[in-house]
Amino acid sequence: MDTQTLALAQEIDFSLWALFARATITVKLVMILLVIASFWSWSIIIQKLITYRRARRESATFDRAFWSGEPLDQLYQQIGPEPAGQSQKVFAAGMTEWRRSHRADGQFIAGAQARIDRSMDVAIAKESEGLQKGLPVLATVGSTAPFVGLFGTVVGIMNAFVEIAQQQNTNLAVVAPGIAEALLATALGLLAAIPAVVFYNKLSADADRIIAGYEAFADEFSTILSRQLDS
C-alpha cells in the first residue's frame, strides 16, 4: 500500500453517521427499518418485564388473601365483580357464576360446576391473551432482522463493486467505505435480532409460568366450590 492510498484511507470518516450518510437509498431504508424494529422490540421487552412483575406481585398478594381463611363471599365483596388484578378476575369470574347458579330456594341450578369452570377458563384465556400480546413481534424481529440486514449488505456490496468498476480502481480508499457501509446493515440486523430472540424465550417462559399459576388456582378454587356443591 503506497503512502498516498494510506493517506486517503485515513481521511475517510468511518463513524456510524458517516457510513449511514454515504449509503445508497436502499441501504438507508434497510438501516432505518432495522433501527425502528430494534426500538419497537425494546419497548415491548420493557413493557412486558414491568407487566409480568406486576402480575406476579398481584398474584402473590391475592393468594395470601384467598388462603387467609376469610370467607369467599366477603373477599368477593371486597374486590367486586370487575377487579383490576388478573388473579382477582379469575376468582371473580368463578364467584359471579357461583352466585348466578343459586335458585330462589337456595338450591343450585343443574350444571353449576361446569359453568363455573368454563367461566374461569374464559377469564384465564383473556388474561393469557393480554400477557402474550406483543411476543409475536419479538419472534418476527428475531427471525427476520438478520435476513433484512443481509439484504442491505448484499445491496451495499453490489454498489461497492459498481463503484470499483466505474473508477477502475481497487485500492483501499475506494473499497473500504462501500464494504463498511454494507456490513453496517448486517450489524444492525444482528443488533435488532439478538435481544429479540433472547427476551422472546425468556418472556414466553415467564408468561407460561404465570398462566400456569392462574390455571392451578382455578383448579383449587373449583375443587373448593365442588365440595360446597356436593354438601
LINPEPE-V684342 format. One record per run of one state. SS is the DSSP state (a for helix, b for strand, c for the rest). FROM is the first residue (numbers start at 1). TO is the last residue. Records with the same first field share a line. If there is no record, write none. Layout:
SS->FROM-TO + FROM-TO
This chain:
c->1-2 + 12-15 + 23-24 + 67-71 + 80-85 + 101-101 + 103-107 + 109-111 + 133-134 + 168-171 + 231-231
a->3-11 + 16-22 + 25-66 + 72-79 + 86-100 + 112-132 + 135-167 + 172-230
b->102-102 + 108-108
